[in-house]
Amino acid sequence: MRVPAFQRRQRGSAVVEMAIIAPVAFLLLIGVIEFSLVFFTTLTMQYAVREGARYAITGRTEANASQLTSVMNVIRTNSAGYLDTVCPKFSVNGTASSSGNSSTLLGAPGDIIVLRLDCTWKLATPIVAAVFPNGEYKFAVAATMQNDAGSGQ
């Protein structure tokens, strides 16, 4: 059986087309996945800070720990492991946690506290990383709440 001429010319064209399109398609797919991870991390960190603030306004502490350490432990527990990876800077009421008296850092009963995490996500996909300065997506999450009037702070 003889193959028509037009079919002979088409042999291998699918492989060539796939070789041209596949890298672009995979790069876009990986970019979408990375953006999804970035937004998931942002939402997870927002949830963790909110839970930390909810814990902070009660004035409770863990055994043998300061209130600030207890709040950080609550945030770490609720961050799904992302806290140490993406959020190196933590501040309370605009003051870095490494400075100040930790016993008064979270305020007195009735005071308003602000917990804030400044986070950085290092992007891996080249096309996505080219859009952001230094290939990093920087974001901040914060929670503002009022201390309970009866909290033992």
SULZICOR-V943029 format. One record per residue. N is the residue number from 1. RES is the residue in one letter. SS is DSSP state (H for helix, E for strand, L for the rest). PSI is psi in whole degrees, 0 to 359 (none if undefined). BURIAL is I if it has 24 or more other C-alpha atoms within 12 Angstrom, else O. Layout:
n:N res:RES ss:SS psi:PSI burial:BURIAL
n:N res:RES ss:SS psi:PSI burial:BURIAL
This chain:
n:1 res:M ss:L psi:133 burial:O
n:2 res:R ss:L psi:134 burial:O
n:3 res:V ss:L psi:131 burial:O
n:4 res:P ss:L psi:154 burial:O
n:5 res:A ss:H psi:320 burial:O
n:6 res:F ss:H psi:330 burial:O
n:7 res:Q ss:H psi:327 burial:O
n:8 res:R ss:H psi:324 burial:O
n:9 res:R ss:H psi:337 burial:O
n:10 res:Q ss:H psi:346 burial:O
n:11 res:R ss:L psi:132 burial:O
n:12 res:G ss:L psi:350 burial:O
n:13 res:S ss:H psi:326 burial:O
n:14 res:A ss:H psi:321 burial:O
n:15 res:V ss:H psi:317 burial:O
n:16 res:V ss:H psi:315 burial:O
n:17 res:E ss:H psi:319 burial:O
n:18 res:M ss:H psi:320 burial:O
n:19 res:A ss:H psi:330 burial:O
n:20 res:I ss:H psi:318 burial:O
n:21 res:I ss:H psi:326 burial:O
n:22 res:A ss:H psi:312 burial:O
n:23 res:P ss:H psi:319 burial:O
n:24 res:V ss:H psi:316 burial:O
n:25 res:A ss:H psi:317 burial:O
n:26 res:F ss:H psi:323 burial:O
n:27 res:L ss:H psi:317 burial:O
n:28 res:L ss:H psi:318 burial:O
n:29 res:L ss:H psi:314 burial:O
n:30 res:I ss:H psi:323 burial:O
n:31 res:G ss:H psi:318 burial:O
n:32 res:V ss:H psi:318 burial:O
n:33 res:I ss:H psi:318 burial:O
n:34 res:E ss:H psi:318 burial:I
n:35 res:F ss:H psi:321 burial:O
n:36 res:S ss:H psi:317 burial:O
n:37 res:L ss:H psi:320 burial:O
n:38 res:V ss:H psi:313 burial:I
n:39 res:F ss:H psi:325 burial:O
n:40 res:F ss:H psi:316 burial:O
n:41 res:T ss:H psi:319 burial:I
n:42 res:T ss:H psi:313 burial:I
n:43 res:L ss:H psi:322 burial:O
n:44 res:T ss:H psi:317 burial:I
n:45 res:M ss:H psi:324 burial:I
n:46 res:Q ss:H psi:317 burial:I
n:47 res:Y ss:H psi:316 burial:I
n:48 res:A ss:H psi:318 burial:I
n:49 res:V ss:H psi:319 burial:I
n:50 res:R ss:H psi:317 burial:I
n:51 res:E ss:H psi:322 burial:I
n:52 res:G ss:H psi:319 burial:I
n:53 res:A ss:H psi:320 burial:I
n:54 res:R ss:H psi:321 burial:I
n:55 res:Y ss:H psi:320 burial:I
n:56 res:A ss:H psi:322 burial:I
n:57 res:I ss:L psi:345 burial:I
n:58 res:T ss:L psi:339 burial:I
n:59 res:G ss:L psi:4 burial:I
n:60 res:R ss:L psi:160 burial:I
n:61 res:T ss:L psi:157 burial:I
n:62 res:E ss:L psi:162 burial:O
n:63 res:A ss:L psi:134 burial:O
n:64 res:N ss:L psi:35 burial:O
n:65 res:A ss:L psi:151 burial:O
n:66 res:S ss:L psi:166 burial:O
n:67 res:Q ss:H psi:321 burial:I
n:68 res:L ss:H psi:318 burial:I
n:69 res:T ss:H psi:320 burial:I
n:70 res:S ss:H psi:318 burial:I
n:71 res:V ss:H psi:316 burial:I
n:72 res:M ss:H psi:324 burial:I
n:73 res:N ss:H psi:322 burial:I
n:74 res:V ss:H psi:317 burial:I
n:75 res:I ss:H psi:315 burial:I
n:76 res:R ss:H psi:318 burial:I
n:77 res:T ss:H psi:322 burial:O
n:78 res:N ss:H psi:1 burial:I
n:79 res:S ss:L psi:5 burial:I
n:80 res:A ss:L psi:31 burial:O
n:81 res:G ss:L psi:1 burial:O
n:82 res:Y ss:L psi:343 burial:I
n:83 res:L ss:H psi:307 burial:I
n:84 res:D ss:H psi:339 burial:O
n:85 res:T ss:H psi:316 burial:O
n:86 res:V ss:H psi:348 burial:I
n:87 res:C ss:L psi:82 burial:I
n:88 res:P ss:L psi:344 burial:O
n:89 res:K ss:E psi:125 burial:I
n:90 res:F ss:E psi:134 burial:I
n:91 res:S ss:E psi:151 burial:I
n:92 res:V ss:E psi:123 burial:I
n:93 res:N ss:L psi:36 burial:I
n:94 res:G ss:L psi:2 burial:O
n:95 res:T ss:E psi:131 burial:O
n:96 res:A ss:E psi:143 burial:O
n:97 res:S ss:L psi:340 burial:I
n:98 res:S ss:L psi:348 burial:O
n:99 res:S ss:L psi:161 burial:O
n:100 res:G ss:L psi:167 burial:O
n:101 res:N ss:L psi:116 burial:O
n:102 res:S ss:H psi:339 burial:I
n:103 res:S ss:H psi:331 burial:O
n:104 res:T ss:H psi:357 burial:O
n:105 res:L ss:H psi:327 burial:I
n:106 res:L ss:L psi:8 burial:I
n:107 res:G ss:L psi:175 burial:I
n:108 res:A ss:L psi:171 burial:O
n:109 res:P ss:L psi:133 burial:O
n:110 res:G ss:L psi:345 burial:O
n:111 res:D ss:L psi:154 burial:I
n:112 res:I ss:E psi:131 burial:I
n:113 res:I ss:E psi:149 burial:I
n:114 res:V ss:E psi:118 burial:I
n:115 res:L ss:E psi:133 burial:I
n:116 res:R ss:E psi:136 burial:I
n:117 res:L ss:E psi:127 burial:I
n:118 res:D ss:E psi:119 burial:I
n:119 res:C ss:E psi:155 burial:I
n:120 res:T ss:E psi:128 burial:I
n:121 res:W ss:E psi:120 burial:I
n:122 res:K ss:E psi:116 burial:I
n:123 res:L ss:L psi:143 burial:I
n:124 res:A ss:L psi:330 burial:I
n:125 res:T ss:L psi:124 burial:I
n:126 res:P ss:H psi:317 burial:O
n:127 res:I ss:H psi:319 burial:O
n:128 res:V ss:H psi:317 burial:I
n:129 res:A ss:H psi:331 burial:O
n:130 res:A ss:H psi:338 burial:O
n:131 res:V ss:H psi:331 burial:O
n:132 res:F ss:L psi:145 burial:O
n:133 res:P ss:H psi:134 burial:O
n:134 res:N ss:H psi:17 burial:O
n:135 res:G ss:H psi:27 burial:O
n:136 res:E ss:E psi:139 burial:O
n:137 res:Y ss:E psi:115 burial:I
n:138 res:K ss:E psi:134 burial:I
n:139 res:F ss:E psi:159 burial:I
n:140 res:A ss:E psi:143 burial:I
n:141 res:V ss:E psi:145 burial:I
n:142 res:A ss:E psi:159 burial:I
n:143 res:A ss:E psi:135 burial:I
n:144 res:T ss:E psi:126 burial:I
n:145 res:M ss:E psi:162 burial:I
n:146 res:Q ss:E psi:132 burial:I
n:147 res:N ss:L psi:144 burial:I
n:148 res:D ss:L psi:143 burial:I
n:149 res:A ss:L psi:330 burial:O
n:150 res:G ss:L psi:10 burial:O
n:151 res:S ss:L psi:144 burial:O
n:152 res:G ss:L psi:57 burial:O
n:153 res:Q ss:L psi:none burial:I
